[in-house]
């Protein structure tokens, strides 16, 4: 029997997923082109359409996206939480490097996620890995194995989950399954 993550990969993408892929490709083209003249708009649309049609069978990863009016706000919230966590973690790691007397308590911990989609878990594990002081090691169903540079002593599974993933996951659930 397939688990939920495998099932979402096997779903066929709908027109919304093709539209999302097209919009992302076209946006990437326009950002790289640097100009908004008619030639760039048309060329970008043609290339984005071609890429979207060629990559159609691989768009199943987008089946975890929720198309709701609030989704863009949750995406913006996720990006803000990620940036805040990134700055805080970088400052914390710099402080630990510059002050060797600060204790570190490295640990490999297991945290639980409520995200069901492959894309949701992918974004969560990448956000954890890109935040200094944590590194995603493995994902198995709804559990993530994370190496944590400074694990507070005596933390249980809900405490670890709260400390590492809750900020990211709350916003990810707004636009991903």
C-alpha positions in Angstrom: 0.0 0.0 0.0 1.3 3.4 -0.9 1.7 6.0 1.8 0.3 9.5 1.4 3.5 11.1 0.0 3.9 8.4 -2.7 0.2 8.8 -3.6 0.5 12.6 -4.1 3.4 12.0 -6.5 1.3 9.6 -8.5 -1.6 12.0 -8.9 -1.8 13.6 -12.3 -1.4 17.4 -12.3 -4.4 19.5 -13.2 -4.5 22.7 -15.3 -3.7 24.8 -12.2 -0.4 23.0 -11.8 0.4 23.6 -15.5 -0.5 27.3 -15.0 1.7 27.5 -11.9 4.6 26.0 -13.7 4.1 28.3 -16.7 3.9 31.4 -14.4 7.1 30.4 -12.5 9.0 29.7 -15.7 7.8 33.0 -17.3 8.7 34.9 -14.1 12.2 33.4 -14.1 12.6 34.4 -17.7 11.6 37.9 -17.1 13.8 38.3 -14.0 16.8 37.0 -15.9 16.0 39.1 -19.0 15.9 42.3 -16.9 13.6 44.1 -19.4 9.9 44.2 -19.9 9.7 45.0 -23.6 7.3 43.2 -26.0 10.0 40.9 -27.4 11.1 39.7 -24.0 7.5 39.1 -22.9 6.7 37.1 -26.0 9.9 35.1 -26.1 9.5 34.4 -22.4 6.0 33.2 -22.8 7.0 30.9 -25.7 9.9 29.4 -23.8 7.8 29.0 -20.6 5.1 27.3 -22.5 7.5 24.9 -24.1 9.2 24.1 -20.8 5.8 23.6 -19.2 4.6 21.2 -21.9 7.9 19.2 -21.9 8.0 18.9 -18.2 4.3 18.0 -17.9 4.8 14.5 -16.5 7.0 15.8 -13.8 4.6 18.4 -12.5 3.1 15.9 -10.1 5.2 17.4 -7.3 3.0 20.5 -7.5 -0.1 18.4 -6.7 0.5 19.3 -3.0 -0.1 23.0 -3.7 -3.4 24.5 -2.3 -4.9 27.1 -4.6 -6.8 29.3 -2.2 -7.1 33.1 -1.9 -5.0 33.0 1.3 -2.2 30.9 -0.2 0.0 33.9 -1.3 -0.2 35.4 2.2 0.9 32.1 3.7 3.8 31.9 1.2 4.8 35.4 2.1 4.6 34.5 5.8 6.7 31.4 5.3 9.4 33.5 3.5 9.4 36.1 6.3 9.7 33.4 9.0 12.5 31.7 7.0 14.4 35.0 6.6 14.0 35.8 10.3 15.2 32.3 11.3 18.0 32.5 8.9 19.3 35.9 10.3 18.9 34.7 13.9 20.6 31.4 13.3 23.5 33.0 11.5 24.0 35.5 14.3 23.8 32.7 16.9 26.3 30.6 15.0 28.7 33.5 14.6 28.4 34.2 18.3 29.3 30.5 19.1 32.3 30.6 16.7 33.6 33.9 18.2 33.0 32.8 21.8 34.4 29.3 22.1 33.4 29.2 25.8 29.7 29.0 24.8 28.5 25.4 25.2 27.3 23.4 22.3 25.2 20.3 22.7 25.1 18.5 19.3 22.4 15.9 18.9 20.6 14.0 16.3 16.9 14.5 17.0 13.7 13.2 15.4 10.9 15.7 14.7 7.3 15.1 13.4 5.7 17.0 10.6 2.0 17.2 9.7 2.8 18.0 6.1 1.5 15.3 3.7 2.8 16.5 0.3 6.2 15.7 -1.1 6.7 19.4 -1.9 5.8 20.4 1.6 8.3 18.1 3.1 10.9 19.1 0.6 10.5 22.8 1.5 10.5 22.1 5.2 13.6 20.0 5.1 15.4 22.5 2.9 14.4 25.4 5.2 15.8 23.4 8.2 19.0 22.6 6.3 19.5 26.2 5.1 19.2 27.5 8.6 22.6 27.4 10.3 22.9 25.1 13.3 20.5 22.4 11.9 20.8 19.9 9.1 18.1 17.6 7.8 19.6 14.1 7.6 16.6 11.9 6.7 12.9 11.9 6.0 10.8 8.9 6.6 7.0 9.3 6.3 6.1 12.0 8.8 9.4 12.0 10.8 12.5 14.0 10.0 15.9 13.3 11.4 17.7 16.5 12.1 21.3 17.2 13.4 21.0 20.1 15.8 24.2 21.9 16.9 22.8 23.1 20.3 19.9 20.9 21.5 18.6 22.0 24.9 18.9 19.1 27.4 15.8 17.2 28.3 13.6 18.1 25.3 11.0 15.6 24.3 9.6 14.9 20.8 6.9 17.6 20.9 9.4 20.1 22.3 11.9 19.3 19.6 9.2 19.6 16.9 8.1 22.9 18.4 11.6 24.3 18.5 12.7 23.2 15.0 9.7 23.0 12.6 6.6 24.7 14.1 7.3 28.2 12.7 8.0 26.9 9.2 5.2 24.3 9.2 2.5 26.7 10.3 2.9 28.8 7.2 3.6 25.9 4.8 0.3 24.2 5.8 -1.4 27.4 4.5 -0.4 26.7 0.9 0.7 23.1 0.8 -1.0 19.8 1.8 
